[in-house]
Amino acid sequence: MANGSFHYKISWGQKMTLDELYSKIPTWIEKDKSEWNHLTLLAYFCYKYKQKHNVRFIFASWKGDLAKTKECKDISKVYKKFLHESYASMKGAAKKEERTRVIYKVYNYINWMFDYKFRSGDRSVTGTKIFQAPSMINEFERLYSAYLSKKKNTSKLDAFKAFVSSEYPDIFSSHQFNDVNDIKIFKRYVQGYNLSKNSDHYKVISKAESMGLI
């Protein structure tokens, strides 16, 4: 669907009491993230709120339908804000992948608010409106981007180490490759000894360069 809308994959009751809502939340949030939507995200917010404060979150107005709460509108707006601007023109698998990407992002945004931004001190998360604040979004975007970049580099480093260990075990056992700086040191070492460009050592450097590690 266009304009940031998406299919509901979790079954939601027509009307429920708050007791019923909170009894269902653990089951909903255990689902794979590919089955989540903005309602699941709101349910997760409620879970985190209760976990943090040991009391239930009180909605601005509760009429038995999670989708009709003010808080649902707040979370939905955050979800739509994080969608790529080309989402409406995406098709099939690309659209599904983008939805899942944003679900993970909002999920991490909620965690960041509770577990990092307001983990201590006098201030705390008291509602969903704050998630729309530009200052909060911008700070989270900066940190989340750095987190994803580090995660990507870690994955590439692991793949590189697996390659060297498999293809050049003698080099792997003689040198450290725990981070990018180790690879740079290894490169300077190889260059310092003027080893042949056809040597195994240079092949290791070439692999690191092709993977964008150095």
N, C-alpha and C positions, 0 to 999 in steps of 0.2 A: 504494500500500500504506500501511497505517497504522503508527503508532509509529516513524516516521522511517526505515522501510525504503524501498528504491527499486530499480528495475530496473537490471540491469547492461547497459550498452550497448557495453562494450568486451569483446572476447573474451579470456578468460584461460585459459592452459593448465592442464591437470590437475596436472602436477608439473614443476618446472623446477629447474635448478641456479642458483646465484647468478650465474654467468656468463651464463646464459640470461636471467635476470631483468634484469640490468643492460644487456644488449644490446637488450632490448625497451623499456626505459623511455623513451628518446628518442621512439620512435614513439607510445607511449601518450600522453605529455604534449603531443604536437603536435596531438592531437584537439581539436575544439571543446569548450569547457567544458560545453556541454549534454550531452555524451557522457561526462563524467567521473562517477566515484562515489568512495566512500571509499578504494577500492583505488588509483585513479588519484592521489588526494591523497597516499597513502602513497608511491607511486612518485615523485611530485614531491618529497616530503620527502627521499627517498633521493638524488634528482638534486641538490637544493640542498645536501645534506650533502657529497656528493662534490665539488661545485663549490666549496664553502667550504673544505673540509679536504684536498682532493686524495686522499682515501682513501674506500673504500666504507664505508657504514654496516653495522655488524655487528648482526644481529638477536639478540634474547635466545635464540631458538630457531628454527632453520630446518629445515623438513621438506618443502621443495619447494612449499609453497602459501602465497602471500602473504596469503590471506584467513584463515589459521589462525595468524598470528603475534600475539604480544602487542601489537606496535606497531599492527597493524590494529585491534585493539580500542580502543586509545588514540585513534586518529584518528577512528574511528567514533563514539566518545563525544563528541568535540569537535563533529563534524558534527551529531549529534542535539541537542546543547546549543544550537547556533545556529539550529535550525529554529524557526519560529514555533509558538507553543503551539497554534494552531488547525490545524496541518498535517494531522493525522489526519482532519479533517472536510473538507479541501479536495478539489476534484474536478478532473479533467482538466488543462486548461491552467494553472489556478491552482497546482495541485500541482507541475507541471513547472517553472513559473516560480519557485516557492519553492525547489525543489531546486537550480536553477541559481544563484539568488541566494546560497544557502548555500555552494555549491561555490566561487563567487568569493570569498566571505568567508573561508573556510578557506584558500584559495589565498593570499589577501593576508595572512592570519594567519601562515602559514608564511614568506612573504617578510619580513614584519615581524620575526619572530624572528631570522632569519638576517641580514637586511640592515640592521636598525636596532637592535633590543634588544640583540643580542649581536654587533654588527659588529666590536667591538674590546675590548681588555682581556683579563683572565685567564679570564673566564667565557665559555662557548660552549654551543651547543646540542649535547647529547650523546645525546639520546633523545627519545622522543615523549611521555613521561609529563608533562613540564613544560608541554605544551600544555593540560593539564587544570587547571593551577594557577589558582585563583580570582584571585589577584593579577595573573597574566599576562592572563587573559581580560578582567578589568575595565579594565586599562590599555589593552589593544588596543581594547576596545569604545569607550572614550572617544575615542581617536585616530581610529578608523575612522569613528565617527559624525561627527566634525568634518571628516574627509576627504570623506565623502559629501555633507555639507551644502555644503562649498565647491565640490565638483564640480557639484552641482545649481545653485548660484548662478551658476557660470561658464557653464553651459549656457543659463540664462535670460538672462544678460547678453549672450551671443552672439546669441541670438534677438532680444533688444531692439535691439541695434546693427544687426542686419540689417533690422529693421523700420524704424527711423529712417532708415537709409541709403537704403532703397527708397522710403519714403513721403514723407520730408521731407529730401531730400539737402542743401538749403541749410543747414538747422539742423545736420545731421550734420557738414558741412564746417566749420561755424563754432564748434562746441563739442566738448569732449572727453567721451567716454563710456567710459573705460577701466575704470572700476570703479564700485561703488555710490556712493562718495563723490563722484565726478564728477557723477552724476545728482542727488544732493542739492544740490550747488553750483549746478547748472543750475536746479533748482527755486527756490532762493533768488533767483537772478538774475531769473527770470521774475516771481516775486512782488514783487521790488523795483521792477520797472518797471511794475507794475500793468497787465499786459497782459490783454486780454480773455479770459474763460474759454472763448471760442469760437475763440481763436487756435490756430495750429498748435503753438505752443510749449506751450500747455496740453494739447493733445492728446497730445503726447509725454510730458508728466508723467503724464497719465491712464493711458497705456499702461504706464508703469513701475510705477504703483501697482497696476494690475490684474494685473500679473505678479508682484507681491509683492516687487519690488526695493527699494521705498521705502515 
